[in-house]
Amino acid sequence: MLVIECDDALPCEQPPPLGHHPAGLPRAGRVSFAIWDGCDVARRQDDFEDGPAGTDEQRGSSSCGCSARESKSRPGHRPEHRSDKNGEVQPSNPVQDRREVNAEVPRESTDSDRDDDGYGNERRGDERSSGKRSGHGESDGGTARGHDEQAPRPIDRWENEHEREEGDAEERGKDPGHHGESVAYRLARATKREQTMEIGLYGLGRMGSNMVTRLARGKHRVVAGNRSPEPVQEAIGHGAVGAKSIQDLVGQLKPPRVLWSMVPAGDVTDHTLDEFTRYASKGDVLVDGGNSNFRDSMARAARYGARGFRFLDVGVSGGIWGLDNGFCMMVGGPADAVAIAKPALDTLAPPNGWAHFGKNGAGHFVKMVHNGIEYGMMQAYGEGFELLHASEFALDLRMVSQVWLQGSVVRSWLLELAERAFAQEGSDLAEIKGWVEDSGEGRWTVLEAVNHGVPMTAISHSLFARFVSRQEDSYAMKVAAALRNQFGGHAVKKED
């Protein structure tokens, strides 16, 4: 029979708010258990801290050769007799049969015991020193436990969980009912980086500069360049090597080079990549990390490939928060080029935060659809909050956002940013004009939907709603007002 007594209740570990790092809260408790069997009776108390749980085979069995699980399978079992020192059979006394033992059980440290604290710092999950058993060190019969006998196994706090929080992500993905960990929580966790490389990055805007800093923090040698010198000096302050020009940038790297462009889509990207090729060597990897049209990326790959260069199109998401949380990256291009750039991709992205999606164009295509979905989500939030704001209840929209972030179906990082905006600007958003620009991906998404005959009602509406936001006065509505006046004599409002 197995009895478990929890002296200190373990707090339920919850994921942190979306977009925040997981807090390294201490977790400790005491577990007491008793095993009644024909060989031994023991009560153990083990202190424990965070660490991986071993399997039943790894933990071993009780000293009498039967595991705790086997004893547990016989509830209520208790030997009716026991032997005294002289070997005579005596009636069993449950009170005497249960003796108190306080000890810390030694266990060999294995690779599986190694873990990190969520920020890349390695630690051991189980570094216990062997403790001494309390009491008189004798069994019920009065003889001490032999050295060849195996002590009862400790009860690890993870034993009753279906899987460890940091367990195999692939196994979690196979369980459609697993929703215990938020997406942002997974993205915020960091892993230990083993490989480093050198890389050149040109274009130090808000995202490019943060990427350089993150790479430098990851111990990569980063040569940073920009059209204006001020961002280069800032990058040097964060650990990068400065370059005065693209020629200087390429010259400071050894083949096969990784030359990464983070400039606006269009002609600027073409000019930057062409400049790379002027000074690069055959076999070097050219990377376009901007928001280029995927069809342009396919054409560039063919053009540069014919000249002996390798090309990757990498859709990058993460905004100004990518420095701390990591950048989500969608990669298209040849596998050999991806292998060369992999150490940088591993550092820039959070765990499971980047993937190779196939041939050239695939990376920017996936990023395009990603941004189209973003348009639709933002429009849905905007319309919902407008109705809340128009109601008679004088709602605090920051409070609404906070509540929705706690377990709601509509919780997301965008909703967290909405909560942040309402905290800064107030529910009225009085200082913000309702003018919304679009950067192109939404338009390309809708056009591709038309080409493939895919209905895209929500995303199309969100794109056109942005067009409406930029109109001081709608000509279409002028036409509608004039028509109503013509066919029904309805009044119209005149311009002042």
N, C-alpha and C positions, 0 to 999 in steps of 0.2 A: 504494500500500500504506500502510496506517495502522498505526503501532505506538504503543501506549500503555504508558508506564512509570509506575507509581505509586511515587514516592519515599517517601511517608508514607501508610500505610494509613488510610483513613477509618473511624472507629468507626461501628458500626451504630447508628443512632438508634432508640431504643426509647421507647414512651410511658411516662410516669411512673406510679407506683402510682396506683390508682384513687382519685379524690377529691383528688389533689394537683396543684399547679400544675406545668406543665412547666418543667424546669430549663433555664435559658438557657446551655447549655454551648457553649463556643467550638468551631467546626468549621473545621479548616484542613487543607490538604494541598498537594501539588505534583503536577501532571500533566505529563508530558513526552510529546511525540508527534513523529513524523517522517513526512513525506510525500515519497515518491519519485514524481516525474513528469517529463515532458519539459521543464517550464518552470523548476522550482525545487526545491531540496531544503532543508528547514529542520527544525530541531529547536527547539521552543519549550518553555519552562517558565513556567507561570503560577501565581502564588499566588492563591488565591481564598478567599472567606468566604461565609457563608450568603447566598443571593440567588436570585431566580427565573431559570430558564433560558429563553433565548429560543428561537425556532424556528430551523430551518435557514435560512430566508429572512432572519430578523433577524440571524443571526450572519454571514451572507455566505458567500462561497466562497473558495477559495485564490487566490493571485495569478495563476495561469495560467488561471483561468476555470473550473476543474473543482473541485467541492466535495470536502471531505474524505470525504464519504459515497461519492462516485463513485470516488475513489481506493481507498477501502476495499473497493469491490466488485470490484477487480481484484487479489486477493492474489498476491503474488510478482511483480507487474509492476515492471520497472525499465528505463529507457531504455538501450539497448545502446551508444549513441553520444552524445557531447556536442560542442559547438562551443567552440573556444578563442577568445581575443580577436580573432584574425584571421579568424574564421569557418570555420576548417578543422575538419573532423570528426575527433574523437579518440575512441578507445575509452573507454567509461565505466569509471570507477574508483569502486566503491561507497564506499570509505573517503573518497576526496576529495569524492564527491558529498554526503556527509553532513556538514554544517557545524553548529556549535553556535551557537545564538542564545538569549540570555536577555533577555526583555523582558516588560513588562506592557502588554497591549493596551488602548488607550482604547476606551471604548464610551459612546455617548450614554445618559444616564439617561432612562428613560421612566417613565410612571405604573406600569407593571407591575413596575418595579424597587423601588417603594416597598412597604414591608412594616411590620409592627409586631413587637415583641419578645415577643408573647404576653400583654402586660399593657396594651396600648393606646398604647405609646410608639412613634411612627413612626420608622422608620429606612430607610436606603437599602440595598438588597441588594448594589449594585454601584457603588462610588464609587472608581474607579481612576483614577489619573493616568497620563498616557501615559509610558511608559518608553523608554529608548534601547536600541537593539539592541547586543548585545555583539559582539565580534569587530572586523573592520575595516570593516564596513558595506558590503561588496562581495559580489556574487553569485559563483557558481562561475567565471563567465567573467571576473570582476574588475571589473564595472561595478556601481555602486550601484543599489539599487532605486529606481525612479522614484516621484515623489509620487502619480502617477495609478494606481499599482498598489495592489491591495488586499492587505493583510497576511493571512497565514493566520489563520483564525478560532481563538479559544481554545476549549479543551474545557471546558465547564462541568460541574461535578460532578453536576448533576442530569440529564445527557444520557441516561444509561442507565436512569433510573427511569421507570416507567410513568406516574406523575403526581406533581406536587408535593404535599408534605404539606398545604399550605394551598391546594390547588387547588379546583376546583369541586366542592362537596359533592353537587350534583345528579348529576354524572357518576359520582362514587363510588357513589352510591346505585343506579345502574343496574348495577353490577357485583356480582352476588350472592356472588362469591368474595372480596370485599374485606373483610378483617378486621384490617387492619394498625393501626388506631388505636382505642383504647378509647373507650367512651362518655364516661367521666368525664374523659378527656384533652380531648375536644372541648368538654365543658361548662366545663372550667377555663380555656379560652382566652378572652381578651377582645378585643373589637374597638373601634375608635375610634367614639365617639358624637358625632354631629354636631348633633342637635337637642336643645333643652332646653324645658322647660315648667314650669308651676306646677301643683301638685296638693295636695289636702288629704287627709290620712290619719288616721283615727280608730281607736284600738285599738292600744296600744303594748305588746302582750305580747311573748313571745320572738321571734316571727316578724315582727310588725308593726314593732317597734323596729329590727330589722335591715333591714327594707325601707326605712324612713325614712333610715337611715344610708347605705344603698347609693344611694338617690336623691340625697341631698345630695352624696355623693361624685361623682355624675354631673353635678353643677352644676345640678340642677333646684332650683327654689324649692319647698320642701316645708313646708307648714303642718301641724304635728302636734298632735293632741289625744288626751286620754285621760281617763277618769273620775277617776283619782287624779293628782295633780300631779307626783309624783316622776319617772315616765317621761318626762314632757314636758320637764322640766329636763335630763334626760339627752340627749334628742333635740336640744335647743338646743345642747348641748355638741358634738354631732356635725354641726352646721351647719344644723339645721332652724329654722323659725320657730315659736314656741310659741303655742298657743291655749288659752284658759281654759275654753272651752265649744264646743259644736258651732256655736252662733250666731257666736261669735268666729271659729271656723275658716272658716265659709262667708263671713263678712264680709271676710276678708282675701284673698279670691280674686276674680278677674274672670271674668265669663261668657265663653264656655261653660266652666264649672268641671268638674273631675274630682274627685269626692268619693268616697273609697275607704274602705270599712268593713272592718276586720280584727278582728272580735269573734266570740265563739262563735256557732254556729248556733242557730236557734230564735228565741225571743221577743226576745233581746238584739239580734239582727240586725234584726228588724222595727222595734224601737224606734229604733235608730240611723239606719236608712234613712228612717224617718218624720220624724225630727228634721232630717235633711238637707233633706227636701222643704219643711219649714216655712220655711226661710230661703233656699232655692235659687231659681233662675230656670228658666223653661221652656227646654228645650234642654240643660240641664246633664246630665252623665253621672254616674249613680250606679253604683258598683262594689261588689259583694259578693265579697270575697276569702276569706271563711271557708269552712268545710266544710259548706255547706248542702245539703239535699236538692235534687236537680235539679228536682223537681216544684214545690217551694216557689219556686225561682228563676223558673220559667215563670209562676207565678201573680203573683209580684212584678213581673215585666216587664210583664205585662198591666195590672196595677193602676197602676203608675207611668207607663206609656206613655200611658194614658188621660188622665193629668194633664199631659202634655207633656214628661215627662222621658225620657231615654234610660237604659237599664239594661244592665249587663254582669255576667255571672256568670263569675268567674275562679277556677278551681281552682289553688291554689298548693301546690307541693311543694318541699322543700329543707331544711326544718327549720332548726336553728340554724346549719347550715353554709352557708346561702344567702347570707349576707353576703359571703363570699369567693368561693364557687363559682358564685353566681347561683341564681335561683329558676326552676324549671320551672313554666310557667303555661299553663293550658288555658282558652281564652276562648270564651264564647258570647254572642251578642247582635248588634245591627245593625252593619253595616259602617261607617257614618258615626261611630258612637260609638267603634269600635275605632280608627279613624283619628285621632281626637282623643287617645286614650290611648296611642297607639303609641310616642311618645318615652319615656314612663315604662316601658312594657313592654320596650322595647329595652334600657333600662338595668338593669332588674331581672333580666332573663333573660340567660343566657349565649348565645353564637351558636346559632341554631336551637333556642333553648330555650323559645319560646312559639309558639302558633299559634291562629288563629281557626277554630273547628271548626263554626261554623254559627249557627243561631238560638239564642235564649235557652234555657238549660237544657243545651245541648251541653257547655259548659265544665265544669259541675259533674257532669254524667253521666260524662264521660271521667275526671275526677278520682275519682269514686266507684269506677269499675272499677279504676283505678290502685291505690287503697287496698285493694281486694279482693285484687288480685294480691299486693300487699305482705303481706297476712295469710298467704297461702299460702306465699310464699317464706320468711317468718320461721318458720312452722311446720315446713317441710321442713328448714331449717337446724337448728332446735331438736331435732328427732327424730334427725337424723343425728349431731349432736354428743352427744346423750344416749347413743347406742349406742357411740360412740367412748369416752366417759367411763366406761361400764360394762364395758369390755373388760378383759382381764387384762394389757394392755400398758402401763399407766400412761402414757398418751400425753400429751404437752404439746400442748394444744389450740390454744395460740397459734402454735406451730410448724406445726401442721396448717393453720391459717388462712393463715399466711404462704406456705406452699408452694402451697396452692390458689390464692392470688392471682396466682401467676406462670404465666400462660398456661392455667390450667385452664378447663374448660368451665363450671364453677360459680362462677367468680370474679364478683364484683359489689361494689357499694359497701356493701351490707348485710354481705357477708363481710368487707370491710375494717373495718367497725364491730365485727364479732364479734371480729376479731383485736385491736382496740383494747380491747374489754371484757375479753378474757382476759388482756391485758397488765396491766390495772388491777386486776382482781379475782381472777386466778388461774383455773386450770382448773376448780376446784370451785365457783366463783361462790358461795362460802359465805355472803357477806353479803347476797345477793339472794334475796328470797322469790319463789317461783314463782307470782306473782299477776299476771295480765295483763288490763288493762282493754281495752274496745273503745269507739271514739268514734262509732260509728254507721254509717260507710260500709260496713263489712263486712256488716252486717245488711241495709242497703239493696241491696247488690250481690246477695246471696242471694235477697232478695225479688223483685228484677227478673228474676233467672234463672228463678224459679218462674213469674212472669208471662209470660215469653217461651218457657217450656218448654226452657230451655237447661240441660243437665247441668252441674253445678258441684260436683263431688265434692271436689276438693282444697280449694277456698276455703270450702265449707260446713263441712268437717271442721275447718279451722283456726279458724273462728268458734266452733264448738261446743267446741273444745279450750280456748278462752279462758274459756268459761263454766265448764268443769270446773276450771280453775285457780283460780277464785274460791270454790270450795266447800271449806269446812273438813271436811265429811263429806258424802258423796254419799247422798242419800235413795234414789236409784235403786239404788245398790249395796246399801243396806240391804234393799230389797225383793228383790233377786236373792239375797242371802244367806239371807233367810227362806224363799224358795221352794226353794232347794237343800236346806235343812234339812227342809222339809215332805215333798218327794217322795223324798228319798234318805237322810234322816237324817244329812246332812253336818253337821259341827260348825260352829258360828258363834262369832265373837268377841263378847264382851259389853263394853259400855261400862264404864269404871272407875267 
